[in-house]
Amino acid sequence: MSKIKVGVIGTGHLGKLHTKMFKQISNCELVGIYDSNPDQAKAVSDELEVKAFSSLDFLLSQVEAVSIAATTSAHYEVAKKCFESNVHVFIEKPITATIEEGEELVKISNEKKLNLQVGHIERFNPGLVSLENYIDNPKFIQSDRLAQFNPRGTDVAVVLDLMIHDIDIILSLVKSDVKQIDASGVAVVSNHIDIANARIMFENGAVANVTASRISQKKMRKMRMFQKDTYIALDFVTGVSEIYRLISLDEETSANSISFGEIGVGEKKKKLVYEQPEHKELNALEYELELFVNSVAEKKRPVVSGEDGLKALKVAQIIIQKIEESKVSF
């Protein structure tokens, strides 16, 4: 099978990482990079020994697929230009700055039968991947994503910068439509919301309580899930997941599980076990880009589709709107 020819648009922090990853993926050929700032592109070109294109049109004429790591405000125009050139697109989260732009990109990609994958990288966190066979219809989810202040990313609200990771994960886990959203938040060190909390309620009764902050003293990226007979704790930083669950007395457990005894009476007796699922050592960014390349090569729907990215953006925008509406003037 011939290698998929790819390019990278935007050579800032993320674009540089994309460039490194594509050079390591076996079934693609990194043709080159482009940045509206030619000095930035040249610096990355020299460091990583990859061709820098002086024209976006020229790059698009040489590739089958691209990753877009430009600023969010540029996502729509750049992605639309890529689709007009019949090029498949991987685009960093959030999909676009507005819902209308996102809807338009999804529509164009579907009409032209071109892949559109959104870079919700936490979907590929080793800890979450290891829970694939354990998560089943969670009824309550608590997530906390706290970061130390970094000027990069403050051009948008923390909801779009950090919280959207957890919104995407929650929407992928809870198989139900959103019923209601309550939210609060404040701007502290930037002109946008720096700390936010949202309560997302679903039609099936599930509830997610989501907190995100970029002014925390310590870094934290944790999620806890509660479902029938099971409690799951996941640390996105370490990639470690822990499970406490009630199982039937005759159910076999893994070698690394610990039993805490039996609970219940008579036929309703169950045993309580603790497990730490084994997780693969993988680079989440390289893995998601590799899956993108595979989806193009195999003509398959991307793992995180444009529709997924749009759904997460819609919820994020509702949260921002709720916060704006709750502001009180003194």
N, C-alpha and C positions, 0 to 999 in steps of 0.2 A: 504494500500500500504506500502510495506517495505521501510525503510529509505535507502537512497543512502549512501554507505560508502565512505568517502572522507579523503584525506590527504593533507597536506601542505608541499611543498618543498621550502626551503629557509625561514629562520626565522629572517631576518633583519627587518627593519622598516615596510615594506609592508607585509611581511610574518607574522609578529606578528599580524597585523591588520586582515589579512585573518583568522588567527586562532581564534581570538576573534569573528569575524562575523559568522564563521561556527558553533561555539558553540551556537549561537542564532537562527540559521535557523532550523525550526521545522522538515522538511522532509529529513534531512541528519544526519548522525552519524559521528562525527569527530573521526577517528580512531587514528590519530597521526600525528607527524611532522618529518621532516628530514632536516638536514643541514650538508653540508660538514665540517663545523666547529662544532664539538661535544659540545664544551663549550657553544657556542651560542645557540644551540638546547636545552641544559640542562637548561640554564637560562630561556628560554621561557617556557620550560616544567614545571619547578618549579613554575614560576609565574602564569601560566594559567592553571595549573593542567591538563596537557595533556601528553600523552605518547610520548617520543622521541625515534625514531628508529635509531639504529646504522648503519643500512644498507638500502640503497635506494631500493634494490631488495626486501628486506623483507617487506618494507612498501607497495610497488607496488603489492605484492602478497596478501595483506590484504584489498585492496580498489578497488572501481569501478571508482573513479574519483579523480583527484588532481588539486590543483591550484599551479602554478609555479611562485614563487616570487623571483627567483634567479636573479643574474646579467644577463643583456641582452646577454652577450657573451656566457652564459651557456644555454640559452633557447633551442637552437637546439638540442644539445646532450641529455639534460634531457627529453625534450618532445618526442624525437624519442624513447628513452628507455621506456617511458610511453606507447607509442603506441605499441611497441613490446610486452608489457605486457598486451595489450588489455584494457588499462585504458583511460578513457575520460580526456581531458585536458582543463583547463582554464589557460591561460598564460598572464602575465602582458604585457603591451605595452612597446616598440614595439615588434611585434611578434617574430622577430629574429634580429640578427646583420646584416645579408645580405639578399638580395632578393632571392638568390639561396637557402639559408636555409629555408626561408619562403615558397617558392614554393614546396620544398621537403616535409615539414610538412603538407601542405595543401593536397598534393597528397597522402601521407600515410593515413591521417585521412579519406579522401574520399574512398580510396581503402578498408580500414578496417572498414568503417562505424562507426567511432568513432567521437564524438563531439570535436571540437576545437573552443573555444571561446577566443577572445582577450580582454584584460582588458582596453578598452577605456572608462574609468569611467564617463567622462563628458557626454556621451550619456544618462546617467541616472540622470543628474543634475535635481533637481525639477523644476527649471526655464525652462529648455529646454523641459522637459516632459509636462509642462503645455501649451506649444505652439503647441502641436501635431495637433490641428485642425485649426491652424492659418497660418502655414507656407505652402506656395503653390508656387513653382517655383520661388524662389528668383533670382533676376537678378544682384544684387550687394551685396556683403558681406564684412564687415570690421571687423576684429577680432584683439584684442590686449591682449596678455597674457604676463604680466610682473611680475617678481618675484625678491625678494631680494636674494642676493647671499647665496647659500648653497652648501658646498662641495659635498654633496650627489647628484649624477647625472651628475657631470662634467666629467665622463669618456666617455661621448658621447656628440655630438653637441647639442645645445639647440633645434635644429630642431627635434631631436629624443626624447629629454627629455620633452619639453613643447609644441612646435608648433604642434607636431603630433596629439595632442588632437583636435585642431581646424581643421587640415587637415581631420581627420576622420569625424568630424561633417559635414564639408562642403561637402565632397564627398557623405555623406548620404542624404544631402538636395538637392543638385543640380543633377537632373536626366539627366546627360549628360557626355560624355567622355571629358577628359582634352585635350585641343588643344595645349596650349603653357604655359610655365612657365618662368618667369623672377625672379631673386633673387639676393640679396646682403647681406653681413654680415661680421662680424669680430670676431676674438678671442681677448678678453680683459684681463681676469684674469685666464684663463685656456689654455690648449693646443688645445682646440676645439672651434668651433664657439659659442660665448656667446650671441650675438644679431643678429637677422636675420629678413629680410623682404622678402616676396615673393608675386608675383602677378600671380595668377592662372587664366588662361582664358579657357573657356569651348566651346565646339562645338556649343552649343545653344546660345552663346553670353553672358552668365553669366560671371561675374568677381568676384574674391575673392582677397582681399588685406589682407595679414596675417603678423602680427608682433609678435615676441617672444623675450623676453630678460630675462636673469637671473642675471642682474646687475642693477636692478631698485631700486630706493629709496623706492618706495611704491608698494604694491601688486595690480595688476589689472588683471581681467579676464573678458573681455567684448566682446560682439559681437553685431553688428548692421546689420540688413537685410532689403533690399528694394525690394519690389515686386509690382505688379500691385495694385494700390490704398492702399498700406499698407507699414508702416514703423514699424519695430520691434526692440526693444532694450532689450538685455539680459545681466544681471550681474550674472556670474557664482559663484561669492563669496557669494552674498546674496541670490541667487536663485530667485530674483525678475525679472519679465519680464514686459515690457510696450509696448503697441500697439497703434499706431495712424492709423486709417483707414477710407476710404470713403465708405459709404454704401448707399443703396437705402433708400428713405425717409420712406418707410413702413417696413423696416427690423427691427425686434426686437433686442434689445441689452440686455446685462446682467445688473443685479441690480447695479453692481459696476462700470458701465461705465459713462462717462461724455460726453455730446454733446457740441460741439463748434460751432454749427450753420450749415447753409447750404452753399454749394458752387456750382456754375454753373448757368445755365439759362434754364428755361422751363423744358422740359422733361428730360434734362440731369442733372438736379439738384440732388445733393447728400448731405448727411450730414456727417460732420467730427466728429468722436467719439474717445475718449481715453479710454483704458481699461487696467486693471491689472488683468490678468487671475489668478484665484486661483490655488495654487500649494500645492501638498501634502507634508507633513513633512516626508521626508524619508531619510534614510542613503543610499547614492548612492552606496557605496561599498557593503553593505549588500544586497541591491536590485539586483545588477548585479550578485553577487554570488548565490543568491536565484534563479534567472532566469537561471543561468547555471545548477544548481542542477535540476530544473524543466525540462530543455531541455533534460537532461540525463534520468530522470525518465519517461518522456513522449515520448522519442525518437523523439524529434523535432530538427530542425535546430536552432543553437544558435542565439540570437538576434544580436550579433556582431561576425560574423563568421570569420574563418581563412582567407577566401577570402577578407573580409572587412579589416582585419588587414594587409594583404599583399598589398592591393590597397593603403592604407595609407602609408605604408613603401616605396612603389615604388615612390610615389609623394615626400615623404621626401628625399629620396636619390637623386632624380633629383634636388631638391632645393639645397642640399649640393653640388652636382656636379657643378651646375650653380655658386654657390658662390666661389668654388675653382677655376673655370675657370676665374672668374672676378678679381681675385687677381692680383695686379700690383706690380712688383718689382721696387724698387728705388735704 
